[in-house]
Amino acid sequence: MFKPRNLFGGFMKPKNPHSLDHLKYLYSVLSKNQTVTDGNRSLLVETLRSIAEILIWGDQNDSSVFDFFLERNMLSFFLKIMNQKCGSYVCVQLLQTLNILFENIRNETSIYYLLSNNHVNAIIVHKFDFSDEEVMAYYISFLKTLSFRLNKHTIHFFYNEHTNDFPLYTEAIKFFNHSESMVRIAVRTLTLNVYRTEEESMLKFVIDKTAVPYFSNLVWFIGNHILDMDACVREDTDHRSLGRLKDLAAEHLDHLHYLNDILCLHIEPLNAVLTDHLLKRLLIPLYIFSLGRRSQKDGNKKSEDMKPHVSRISALFLLCQIFLIVTHKPLVRVLAWIIFCGNTDIFTEKGAAKVSLYSQGKSVLMKPRFAAPHVTLEKSLKEEIEREEADDDESATSGSLYEDSLGLPDLPVPTMTWQENPHNLSITDEEKEKRLQESGQIGGSAGENVSEGPEIADGQTGGDTRQDFSLENRPFLEGIFQVMSCEENDYMALFGLCLLYAIQQNAGIGSELLEGVFIPSPQGESKGFYNVKLMEKLLHILLASCQYGSKIRLITLEIATMLIKSLVINPEGRSFLSDTHFAQIEGIREESTLLLRNYYKSEEIFLDMFEDEYRAVIQPPTRIDYVMSDACLLLPPTGTPLSGIDFTKRLPCGEVERARRSIRTFFFLRRLSLQVQGLREDKLPLSNTDSLIQVQDVLDLNNSDLVAVNVTNRDNTKQRRYLVVDVYQIILVEPDFSRLGWGVATFAGFLQDLDVLTDKDDSRCLHVTVHRPGGSGISAGSRLPLLSASFTFDDHIRCMAARQRLTKGRTKARQRKMHQIAQLLELPGNVGPSCPSPPSLNLHSLRKEAAAQRVNEPSRTRSSSRPRKSSSREGPGLGPGLGAVPRETSRRSHPSRRSSSSATSCRESNCHHEKESVALTEYRTSTTNRGNAPTQASSPRGDGSPHSTLLSTPKKPISGQEHTNL
């Protein structure tokens, strides 16, 4: 039987698109339309799309499909179509088809077939029209997809060792500085995939022929990107260009992570070239130079030719990012040594010789300089690849290639034996440097520890370091100490703290280098020492944060406390803080307590703020890398929340935010004080979670006052429950049918977060809302409440009784917590759980006088000596109208314990009521004259005077019963 053919002599289109016959039909279409015209352009695009679909199906279902594709060499049609300059419409479909094929085919044999005959490499080197964004996008995506197919077996399809040809890599890195970020990211991904391929000859080609041209141009591109970011920081003082600054900072972080990914591959020859370029072409001439630029003398001519620089705030930010991201030892140790022990000679040949002592491999003696390569990357790659093999053996080192690529004058590469190298001799660093200066030659060894500074004896304390440590001839470290002074604000101090903390915590920094400046290393042995000058700077920041109207942001305070703990607390939790500095920390903690007393008020918002801030403080510690990734910190601190900056990273706005800041400061310093002493927090949180009722707890409800209620939720579901009011909680229970008198808690919420409203239409109904913790105060908003329901009681009497219990329970719960806060703040006066705010000192002194008078009168003494019997339903520690509900045991209320206050106590209350009323009137008058602004309390400093504070005025007159309780 003959196969059916159409009128034009070709195969008819089969009905089943997923079949070998359909591929044969597509082959006939390509054979008949090898020349691209306007008439068959659309037909070719649809044919290419169908070929990709049928090949993917055949890879998974029918191997004969791929056999036919290879037998007919259909990939050659793709090259013929591209060589005709058919336009972007057909080229895009070609690249898309190839991308789909290599991304979805799973059979390794099929991949090998596609890569054979060198057709793919011919497509890679084809000159596409890259001005078309769509063509560029599909082309770079195609190259990235191919890079994911690289392994020991497929690498030989792309790299030709005999011809030194590797088009997949060399063509891709030409787009490293493309204007589109997607293209740049694809190039970085491709290069990492190439470096990960463990093939010796290919890596040798990459290192010898492409590493120096690529890294020199990459470092120059990163440096120019940094200059753009710094220009944005200098010009944008009012946060108008914050969006652009964030994009620039994010791009810079991508660059650093990319460099760190290369270094983490541990390809030592490649890392040596990259480290040398980073140090001598970016970090030293741009970062370090900008850090110490202010401390240089005006007459210093050694850096006249190093004109490019950034602001000090940008230099601190950039150095922080290096130590937070990069952990490559030869890089971070040299950089840390320069910051701690280096001087301005580091920008000269003399300083370069000292740096070369600790560099990897061979390196030439040259002055660090931030300069552009004299030729483009494409031209440099062409020159290196075309170089003869004999020249490759002489110029394979990173130093010689480096000089050639930058157009710098050739310098002789030192040749010395291992015994002649001063670095390998058992002599001091000074003698090594002297010998190198005399001979003009350099030696190096990978991974050496960089250390300079005074030796530290075991057990040496911080008090002994004051005379040994000096900032003289350390301009870069001195600059970091200067920015930590916080003269106006903490704009630069934050970055100085982060830089020191990042250096200390970097895993690549050796303990010898840190101990040279008396900073304990987390990886080193525990030693009782720390830098006294650094500690004094940190304590000054802590003290400045406790002042009213302080310009120290919360994030700066938190990082300062983290740095203090890393300096004085060893991994075992033992503190080596001296007594003098501990006394200063305690004094600063008292200052924060006095500052917070000024905001202690009877308003409900203070309690909500206090607990909200505590919940924020107990969260996991702030990660420095997350903090430094926020570009808004590069701009001057702002105090408006309209900027969208987080509260901890800006200055407070208004009295409410100042109160929040004072609360958070109190928590930070209290936690620091306890950790330095090795103590655990025993007064916070205000509510002990272990003693609270949880959902599904089984409760003994015998002799408990229960109120039956029908609960109607938002979804109109009705449930029969029993209402229980505990000390701190509102509880809904359902009976436990297995045990009489017991119940199971179905809901438990805090009374302090309760809102109760009466229904105007139904006197038996209450609308009850229990907010989530932290959602009923200043942060209320989008958070859904824990409970929002209607409570319907049997009659209006029970409804009124339940409303009274809930209202009083809420008031009592908040008063108890306010009393706990008063104890934390060590407020003077007798603060009882029933008073909304602590009494003033005037009322306290009057009560003392009245008590003294009662002691002198015998009749009053006898009456006052009788113990007052408190009601079990209104006693301290119990909820209004109900006793506390235990989980498994019941507390029975005995009638014998219920009694009213004696008549004598009432007469005592009325006796001095007039005196207290006069004092309260004077107190209100003085408060009104002073206004609502908080007044700072005086702190004793050795004169023995008591603490004093100005407290809020109660908004309603104090009744006689309240005076009796007080």
FIPAVO-65679 format. One record per residue (C-alpha): residue in one letter; x, y negated, z. Coordinates in steps of 0.25 Angstrom, whole numbers, plus 2048, in hexadecimal, padded with zeros to 3 digits. Each point is the difference from the previous one (the first is absolute). Layout:
# residues N
AXYZ...
# end
This chain:
# residues 966
M800800800F8057F27FCK7FF7F580BP7F77F57FDR8067F47FAN7FB7F27FEL7FF7F87F3F80E7FA801G80780E802G8017FF80FF7FB80980BM7F27FC805K7FF7FB80EP7FC80C809K7F57FF80AN80880480CP80A7F5803H80880980AS80580A7F6L80C8037F7D7F87FD7F4H7FD7F2805L80F7FE801K8028057F2Y7F67F67FBL8077F5808Y80D8057F9S7FA7FF7F2V7FB7F1804L80E7FC803S8068077F4K7F67F87F7N8027F3807Q80F7FF802T8007F17FBV7F97F7809T7F67F67FAD7F57F8804G7F680A7FCN80680C807R8057F980DS7F3803808L80180E7FBL80E802804V7FD7FA80EE7F580A802T80880C7FBL80C7FD80AR7F67FF80BS7FA80D7FDI80D8077FEA8047FC80FE7F2806804I80280D7F9L80E802804I7FD7FF80FW7F580A7FEG8098097F9D80B7FF80BQ7F680680AN7F88097F7D8068047F3S80F8017FDS7FE8017F1V7FC7F1800F80D7FC804D80780A7F7F7F97FA7F4F8047F2805L80E803800E8018097F4R7FA7F47F8N8097F6807M7F57F7802L8087F7809S8087FB7F3F7F37FA7FBF8007F780DL80E7FB7FCK7FC7FD7F1I7F47F8805M8087F8809N80B7FD7F6Q7F67F97F6K7FD7F480AC7F2804801G7FC7F680AS7FD80080FY7F38077FEV80680D7FBC80C7FF809V7F87FF80CQ7F980C7FDL80D8087FDL8067FC80DQ7F3803808T7FF80E7F9L80F803804N7FE7FB80EI7F3809802L80780C7FAF80D7FF809E7F77FC80CN7F680C7FFI80880C7FAR80480980BN80680C7F8E80F7FE801T8028077F3S7F77F67F9I8087F5806Y80C8057FAY7FA8027F2L7FB7F1801L80E7FB804S8078087F5N8057FB7F3N8047F3807H7F37F97FBV7FD7FA80EN80D7F9800A7FE7FA7F2I7F27FB805I8077FA80DV80B7F87F8H7F57FB7F5K7FF7F17FFF7F27FE805D7FA7F2800F8027FD80FS7FA7F27FFD7F2808800E7FD80280FE7F880C7FDV80B8077F8M80A7FC80BA7F780680BY7FE80E7F9Y80E8017FCI8067FE80ES7F5809805F80580A7F6L80E7FF805K7FC80180ET7F880D7FDL80C8067FAS8097FD80CF7F7808808R80380C7F7L80F7FF803N80780C807K80C8097FEH7FA8067F4T7F97F57F8I80B7F5803H8088067F4F7F47FC7F6F8037F1804Y80E7FF803N80B8047F5E80D802807H8088017F3T7FB7F27FBN7FE7F980DD7F27FD7FDF7F57FF80AP7F57F87FAL7F580380AY8097F980BT8077F57F8E7F37FB7F9A7F880080CI80A7F7809K8007F57F5F7F27FD806F8057FE80EN7FD7F1800H7F38017F8S7F67F5803E7F580A803S80180780EM7FA80D7FBV80C8017F6R80A7FD80BI7FA80A809A80080B7F6V80F7FE7FDR80380180ET7F980D801L8068067F4T80E7FC805L7FE80780DN7FB80D7F8V80D8007F8Y8097FE80CR7F880C807T8038097F5E80C808805E8088017F3E80F7FD801S8037FB7F2M7F47F87FFL8037F980EK80E7FE7FBF7FB7F97F4V7F77F7808I80B7FC80AD80B7FE7F6K7F87F97F5T7F37FA805A8027FD80FV8087F4800P7F87F97F5Y7F3803806F8037FD80ES8077F37FDN7F47FB7F8L7F680680BV8087F880BW7FF7F37F8F7F28027FDI7FD80380FG8087F3804N7F87F77F6H7F3806806I8057FC80EL8037F27FBD7F27FF7FBM7FA80580DD8097F6808A7FB7F47F7C7F2804803V80380080FR8077F27FFE7F47FA7F8D7F4806807T7FF7F980ED7F1800800H7FD80E7FDR7FB7FD7F2S80880A7F8L7FF80B80AG7FB80A7F6R80B7FE7F7L80A80180BK7FA80E805D8018057F1L80F7FC800A80380680EA7F980D7FCE8088017F3H80D7FE808L7FC80B80AD7FE8097F4H80E7FD7FBL80680480EH7F880D801Y8048037F2L80F7FE804N7FE80880CD7FA80B7F9I80D8017F7L8097FF80CC7F880B807L80380A7F4H80E801806I8078007F2E80D7FA806P8067FB7F3L7F37F97FCN7FE7FA80EA80E7FB800V7FE7F87F3L7F27FB806T8067FC80DD80B7F87FAH7F77F87F8L7F77FD80BL80A7FC809K8097F77F7R7F57FB7F7L7F47FE809L80180280FI80D7F9803P7FF7F47F6L7F17FD801Y7FB80680EI80C7FE809F8047F37FAS7F27FA802L80080580EG80D7F9804R7FF7F57F7R7FC7F680BS80C804809Q80A7FD7F5K8097F4801D7FE7F57F6G80E8017FCN80080E7FDK8038027F1K80080F800S7F28017FCE7FF7F47F7D7FD80A7F4M7F6808807K7F47F67FDP7F4809800H7FA80280DV7F3801807S7FA7FA80DR80480680DI7F2805803S8008077F3A80E806803L7FB80580DF7F48067FAL8088077F5L80B80680AC7F4805808Q7FB8077F5I80D8067FCF80280680EL7F2805801I8008077F3V80E8047FDT80780A808H80C8047F7K80C7FF80AP80B7FA7F7L7F67F57FDV7FA7FC80DR80C802808V8087F67F8L7F57F7800A7FE80180FW80F7FE802I8007F37F8I7F47FB808F80680380DC80F7FE7FEG8027FA7F3N8037F17FDT8017F77F3D80C8077FBI7F780B7FCF7FD7F87F3T80F8007FCE80980B7FBK80680280EG7F2803805A7FD8097F4A80C808803K7FB80280EV7F38057FBS8068097F6L80780780CY7F2806803S7FA8027F2Q7FE80D7F8G80A8047F5K8097F77F9S7FD7F17FFV8087F47FBL8037F4808M7F77F47FCK7F87F5806P7F1802802R7F87F87F7F7F27FF7FBA8017FF7F1A7F98057F4P80680B7F7H8067FA7F3V7F980A7F7T7F2805800L7FD80E805E7FD8067F2K80D7FB7FAS80880480CL7FA80E7FFK8038017F1E80F7FC803E80180A80BI7FA80C7F9E8097FD7F3R80D800808E80980B7FCE80280C80AA80E7FC803D7FC7F2805D7F6807808D80A807809E8077F3803S7F47F8803A7F7809807T8017FA80DS7F67F6805G80A7F5802S8057FF7F2L7F38027F9Y7FA7F580AE80B7F67FBD7FE8037F2S7F07FF801L8017F2807G80B7FA7F7L8097FE80BP80F8007FFD80680E801L80780380DP80980C802V7FA80C806P80880480CT80780D800M80580680DT80280D806W7F880580CQ80C7FD809E8027F27FBN7F27FC802P8007F780DH7F2804803N80480F802L80B7FC80AS7FE80080FI8027F1802T7F77F4804D7F77F97F6E8097F3802E80C8087FBK7F88067F5E7FC7F37FBK80E7FB801R80580B7F8L7F67FE7F5Q8037F17FFE80E8037FES7FE80B7F6G7F47FA7F9Q7FA80E7FFI7F3806806G7FC80E805G7F3805804S7F980B806A7F1803800G7F880080CE80A7FA80AN7FB7F980CV8017F1800S8037FA80EE8077F4805G7FF7FA80DP80480280FE80180E805I7F580380AA80380980CD7F680A805G7F77FA80BQ8027F27FCT7F47F7804G7FB7F57F9G8057F680BD80E8047FBT7FE7FC7F2R7FE7F1802Q80F7FD7FFD80380B7F5F7F67FD7F6S8017F37F8L7FA7FA7F3E80D7F97FCN8048047F2R7F38077FEP7F87F67F7F7F580A7FBL7FD80580EE8017F2806G7F57FC7F5I7F780B805F8027FB80EQ7FD7F27FCV7F38037FAM7FB80780DS8007F3807C7F17FD7FDE8027F1801E7F47FC7F8N7F980D7FDD80380F7FEY8017FF7F1M80E8057FEA80180780EL7F680B7FBF8098047F5G80D7FF809L7F980A80AC7FC8097F5L80E8007F9L80780480DY7F580B804A8018057F1I80F801801Q80080780EQ7F580A7FBN8068037F3A80480F7FFG80D7FD7F7I8067F680AG80B806809S8007FF80FE80E7FA800L7FC7F47F8L7F47FD809E80880280CG80B7F67FBV7F57F5802F7FB80780DI7F38047FAP7FD80F804S7FD8097F5P7F480A800Q80980B7FAG80C7FD809E80280580FS7F97F980BK8097F5805G7FC7F580BF8037F47F8Y7F97F67F7N8037F27FAV7FD7F580AK7FF7F57F6L7F68077F8M7F880380DE8007F2804K7FB7FC7F2L7F580A801L7FC7FC80EH7FF7F17FBI7F68057F6L7F880780AL8007F4809A7FC7F67F5S7F48097FCC7FA7FE80EQ7FF7F17FFY7F37F97FDG8007FC7F1S80B80A7FDK8058017F1I80480E802R7F780A7F9L7FC80D805I8078087F6T80D7FA804L7FD80280FE7FD80F7FDI80D8027F8A8087F980BT7FB80980AM80380C7F7L80E7FB7FEI8027FF810K7FB80E802S80A8057F5L80B7F9807V7FE80480FI7F880D800N80780D7FCP7F980C7F9E7FE80680EG7F87F4804R80B7FA80AS8027F1800F80D7F9801L7FB7F2801S8087F880AD7F97FA80DT8017F27FBH7F98037F2F7F6808807A7FD7F580AQ7FE7F77F3I7F780A7FAE7F780080DG8007F1800I7FC7FF7F1R7F580B803E7FB7F780CE8007F47F6S7F78087F7T7F780380BL7FF7F1804L7FD7FD7F2L7F480A7FFR7FA7FB80DN7FD7F37F9Y7F68087F7Y7FA80880BK7F17FC7FFS7F2805803E7FC8017F2E7FE80D7FAI8097FE7F4F80D801809L7FD80E804D7FD8047F2M80D7F97FBF80880780CE7FB80E7FCD8017FE7F1E80F7FB801Y80380C809R7FB8097F6A8097F97F5V80C801809I7FF80F803Q8008037F1P80D8077FBP80C7F67FFT8017F77F5R8098057F4I80A7F67FCD8008047F2Y7F17FD7FFV8027F2807M80B7FD7F6S7F88047F4D7F77F4803A8047F57F7C7F87F6808L80B80080AL8097F97F6L7F87F3801P7FF7F780CP7F780480BT7F27FC7FFG7F57FE80AT7F38017F8P7F980D7FEL7FB7FC7F3S80E8047FAG7FC80F802I80C803808D7FF80A80BF7FF7FA80ET80D805805K8077FA7F5R7FB7F2801L7FF7F580BP7F2800808C7F57F77FCG7F77FA80BE7FF80480EV7FA80E7FEE80C8047F8R8097FA80AA7F980880AR80280D7F8R80F7FD7FES8027FE80FI7F980D803R8098077F5T80C7FA806F7FC80480EF7FF80F7FBF80D8007F9L8087FA80BR7F980980AR80380C7F8L80F7FC7FFS8017FE80FL7FA80E803Q8098077F5V80C7F9805Q7FD80580EG7FC80E7FCL7F27FF805R7F38047FAE7F47F77FED7F580380BK7F77F47FFL7FC8007F1P7F78037F9L7F57FA809S7F780C7FEN80680D804T7FC8097F4D80280D808S7F57FC80AL7F67FB7F5I7F48097FBQ8028067F3V7F58057F6Q7FD80E802D8047FF80FV7F7808809L7FB7F780CD7FA80480DL7F37F6801N7FB80580DN7FC7F4809S8037F77F4D7F77F47FCL7FB8047F2V7F77F87F6A7F98087F5V8017F97F3N7FD8027F1V80B7FC7F8T7FE7FB7F1N80C7FF7F8R8027F87F3D7FC80C7F7N7F3800808T80380D807K7FA80280EQ80680780BR7FC80280FR80B7FD809Y8037FB80EL8087F3803V80B80080BV8087F4803D80E803806V80B7F7805Y8057FC7F2Q7F78087F7I7F28017FAI7FD80F7FEL7F58077F9V7FE80F804E7F780B7FDP7FC80B809D80880D801F7F680A7FFS80A80B806R8017F980DL7F57F8807G8047F2804W80C7FF7F6G8017F97F3V8097FF7F4A8057F27FCT7FC7FD7F2F8057F1800A80A7F8808G8047F27FEF8067F4808L7F67F7808Q8097F47FDD7FD8027F1L7F1801802D7F67F67FBV7F1801804L7F47F97FAT7F2801804D7F58037F5K7F67F47FFD7F58097FBD80280C809S8037FE80FR80480F801C80B7FE7F6L80F7FC801H8097FE7F4V80E805805T80D7FE7F8V80D806805H80C7FB7F8R80D8077FDP80B7FD809G8067F37FBG7F47FD7F7S7F87F880AG8097F4802I8097F87F7S80180B7F6A7F28037FEG7FC8017F1S7FF80B7F7R80280B80AL7F4809802P7FB80180EL80180D808L7F17FF803S7F57F87FAA7F2805804S7F37FC807F7FD80680ET7F1802802F7FC80380FD7F4806806D7FB7F2805H8047F2801I80580280FR80A80A7FCC8047F77F5M8037F4809A80780980AA8098067F5R8037F27FAQ8047FB80ER80980C802L8077FF7F2T8027F1802K80580180EG80980B7FCR8067F97F5T8037F4809K80680980BA8088077F6R8067F47FAQ8037FA80ER80780C804K8097FF7F4M8027F1802H80480480FQ80B80A7FAI8057F57F7A8017F780CQ80980A807L8098027F4L8027F17FFE8027FF80FL7F67F5802P8007FA80EG7F3801808N7F780B804V7FA8047F3G7F480A802P7F98087F6S7F47F8801C8057F37FCP8017FC7F2S80E7F9801P80A7FE80BP7FD7F580AS8097F3800L80A7FE80BN7F87F5806L7F480A803H80B80A805S8067F780AL7F27FC805R7FD80F802K80D802808E7FC7F4809A7F2805802A80580E804A80A7FA80AQ7F57F9807R7F880C801V80B808806N8017F580BE7F1801803P7FD80D809S7F28027FBR8047FE7F2T80B80A802R7F780B805S7F67FE7F5S80B8007F5S80780C805R7F48087FEP8028087F2R7F67FC7F6K7F980C7FAS7FF7FE7F1S7F58067F8S80380D7F8R7F87FA7F5E8087F27FFG80D804806P80E7FD7FAG80380A7F5L7F28047FDG7F67FC7F5P7F47F7803G7F5809804L80680D7FEG80C808805A80B8057F8V7FD80D7F8P80A80B802R80380A7F6E7FE80D808T7FD7FB80ES7F57F7805R8017F580AR7F47FF809S7FC7F3806H7FC80180FP7F67F7806S8087FE80CR80B7F87F8R7F67F67FBS7FE7F4808S8007F17FES8097F5805S8007FD80EA7FA7F3805T80D7FC805S8068007F2C7F57F87FBR8027F580AE80F8007FDS7FD7FE7F2N7F77F5802C80A7FA80BH80B7FC7F6H7F77FF7F3E8007F1801K80F7FF801E8028097F3S7F57F87F9V8087F3802A80D8077FBL7F98067F4T7FB7F27FCE80E7FA802Y80580B7F7R7F67FE7F5T8037F1800S80F8027FFT7FE80A7F4T7F67F77F9N80A7F5801R80C8087FBG7F88067F4N7FF80E7FAA80F8007FCP80780B808T80B7FB80AQ80C808801A80380680ES80C7FD808S80A80B802P80980280CR80E7FF7FDG80780180ED7F87F6807G7F6809807S7F47F97FAP7F48097FDH7FB8027F2S7F47F77FCT7F78007F4L7F37F97FBL7F58097FFS7F37FE7F8T7F47FA807P7F4809801K7F47FC7F8K7F580180AP8007FD80FI80580A80AS7F5806808G80180380FQ80080F7FEE80C7FE7F6H8077F880BT7FE80B80AN80680A7F6L80C7F77FE
# end
